[in-house]
Amino acid sequence: MANPLPEEQEIYERIKKENIIIHPLVWELINHHIRNELHMINLIIGSTALDGEVLSEENARKVLKHSKAIQEFFDELWKVTEKEQGNI
């Protein structure tokens, strides 16, 4: 990971210890939206790099569009699941 949380390992341990699970419907949404957007970003960047080219402005805008879609997805998911955000 690019920038893990300082206490990330402790968070994972707490998740395991407290048996915190994510509902399968939430996983379905995450898998669909995040994987699709990341797949598109990988296609854009990968094809540019494999062709030995510099990322064009058009492709940079496409990457930013897909990155923004990920952020918007998480914002929406946050809104519909925010009941206990303060209890982390």
Order of alpha helices (4+ residues) and beta strands (2+ residues): alpha-alpha-alpha
